[in-house]
Every structure is written in structure tokens, then in C-alpha cells.
């Protein structure tokens, strides 16, 4: 038994669309995280940058 071609094409289109959506979501999430990190890494109320734990 083999599946009809139209169903296969629809599945492929759905997968490609969902992968595009997922990549857009990850890109937006990364931008949001970097924005939050830049906000939190800036000198806060304590007067010293919270993002500099290296030294």
C-alpha cells in the first residue's frame, strides 16, 4: 500500500511550514533573551553590573 501523492505533498508542505514557524519562534525567543540579558546585565539598583561574574 502506498499513500497518494497529494497527501505526501501536503505533509511535506505542513512540515516545511511548521519548521519555518519554529525557526521564527526560536529567533524571536533568542532576541527576547538577549534583550532581557542586556537589560539585566546593565548596572542595576545595586550600582554594579550583575552580568560581570567573570572576574
WOCORDA-V358109 format. One record per run of one state. SS is the DSSP state (A for helix, B for strand, O for the rest). FROM is the first residue (numbers start at 0). LEN is the number of residues. Records with the same first field share a line. If there is no record, write none. Layout:
SS=FROM-LEN + FROM-LEN
This chain:
O=0-4 + 41-14
A=4-37
